[in-house]
C-alpha cells in the first residue's frame, strides 16, 4: 500500500525525500504522480526536512477554552531564539484526541539517523514552563524534563464498563462470542447461514445496537445490507479516526479493551462473509495503534484471526491501518479512499458502501464502540444493554 509505505519512510527520515519517493514508485510499479497525489493531500506528510524540534499545540475547542492560544504565543516568545535559528517551530493543530486533559501538546524531535522507533513526546494539561523546559532539555541532547505524559498513565476503569463482557477475565477466557458463533456455524446447516441470519435479525436487531459514531442508525440494517450484497469479496472497516472536539471514548476502548474491538471486527467478518478487516486509527493515537496490533498478533497466534479460524474453514483477518491525517477522514467514504491509497475525498452517494465500498466491494463501516458492543450482543442479546455507552 502506498500510504503504509509513505508512513514508514516518513517515520524513518522525518520527511519524504524525493529519492525515496522515486524508489517507492519503482518498487510498487506505479507512476510518481500517483504517489505525489497522495502526499500532497494529507497534512501528515512533508517533503522537506523539518526543524530539530516541532511543537504542536491543539487549538480546537476544548484546548482553546483551556488557553491553548495563549500557550502558543508564550511558547513562540520563550523559544524565539531556537525558532529564529531554524531549530524549532511552534504551531497550532487540530484536535489531538486528548480533550480530557487540555491543552494537548506534542513535541517531535527530529534527529540525524531518524528511525522507525521515533515517537513524539506528549504533554497534556501542562503549563508553558513544562513544555519549554522539556523542549530545551531535548535540544540539549538529554532526556525530557519533565517526563512526557502517556495515555496509559490514566486510571483504567474498564473493569466497570458495561460494554466489557470480559472484565476480570484472563486473555484465554475472552473471544467467547466468536468461539460460540464459530461452533454454531460448524454444527449448523447451509454453511452456517441460519446462525449468521440469527445474529443479524435477532440479536443485533433486538438489542437495538446503534451506530455510536454519531449517526445513530440501527447497526443491524448495515450488517443486513452487506450480508445480502453480492461481491467477489467483502470487507469490514472500523472507523477509529476520532477527531470531534470533546470526544475520546474510542481512544479508551482501543487502549483498554482492544480485544472487544478486534473481536467485533472478526465477528462482523464471520457473520457477513468478509475475509479482511481494517481498524483505521488516527496516527496521533500511537499507544492505541500499538495496543491493537499486539492484540491482533496474539489472535493470530491463537488461530482466532487469519486462515481457517479455529479449524472452521472460515478465513477472516484483521489489521491496523494508521491514518495519514486529515479531519475529513472521519467521513466514512473519505476514509475508504485513504485505505485505497487515494486522496480522501468524500464520494457522492448512492451507491452506498454496503454494496460498493472498499475497492468497489460490499463493505461494512462501523464505529469503534459499535463493533466493541458486538461481543456482548452476540452473547447476551437484548439484555446486553446495547443502547448504553461504556
C-alpha positions, 0 to 999 in steps of 0.5 A: 500500500502506498500510504503504509509505505509513505508512513514508514519512510516518513517515520524513518527520515522525518520527511519524504525525500524525493529519492525515496519517493522515486524508489517507492514508485519503482518498487510498487510499479506505479507512476510518481504522480500517483504517489505525489497525489497522495502526499500532497493531500494529507497534512501528515506528510512533508517533503522537506526536512523539518526543524530539530524540534516541532511543537504542536499545540491543539487549538480546537475547542476544548484546548482553546477554552483551556488557553491553548492560544495563549500557550502558543504565543508564550511558547513562540516568545520563550523559544524565539531564539531556537525558532529564529535559528531554524531549530524549532517551530511552534504551531497550532493543530487540530484536535489531538484526541486528548480533550480530557486533559487540555491543552494537548501538546506534542513535541517531535524531535527530529534527529540525524539517523531518524528511525522507525522507533521515533515517537513524539513526546506528549504533554497534556494539561501542562503549563508553558514552563513544562513544555519549554523546559522539556523542549530545551532539555531535548535540544540539549541532547538529554532526556525530557524534563519533565517526563512526557505524559502517556495515555496509559498513565490514566486510571483504567476503569474498564473493569466497570464498563458495561460494554466489557463482557470480559472484565476480570477475565484472563486473555484465554477466557475472552473471544467467547462470542466468536468461539460460540458463533464459530461452533454454531456455524460448524454444527449448523446447516447451509454453511452456517447461514441460519446462525449468521441470519440469527445474529443479524435479525435477532440479536443485533436487531433486538438489542437495538445496537446503534451506530455510536459514531454519531449517526445513530442508525440501527447497526443491524440494517448495515450488517443486513445490507452487506450480508445480502450484497453480492461481491467477489469479496467483502470487507469490514472497516472500523472507523477509529479516526476520532477527531470531534472536539470533546470526544475520546471514548474510542481512544479508551476502548482501543487502549483498554479493551482492544480485544472487544474491538478486534473481536467485533471486527472478526465477528462482523467478518464471520457473520457477513462473509468478509475475509479482511478487516481494517481498524483505521486509527488516527496516527496521533493515537500511537499507544492505541495503534500499538495496543491493537496490533499486539492484540491482533498478533496474539489472535493470530497466534491463537488461530482466532484471526487469519486462515481457517479460524479455529479449524472452521474453514472460515478465513477472516483477518484483521489489521491496523491501518494508521491514518495519514491525517486529515479531519475529513477522514472521519467521513466514512467514504473519505476514509475508504479512499485513504485505505485505497491509497487515494486522496480522501475525498468524500464520494457522492452517494448512492451507491452506498458502501454496503454494496460498493465500498472498499475497492468497489466491494460490499463493505461494512463501516462501523464505529469503534464502540459499535463493533466493541458492543458486538461481543456482548450482543452476540452473547447476551442479546437484548439484555446486553444493554446495547443502547448504553455507552461504556 
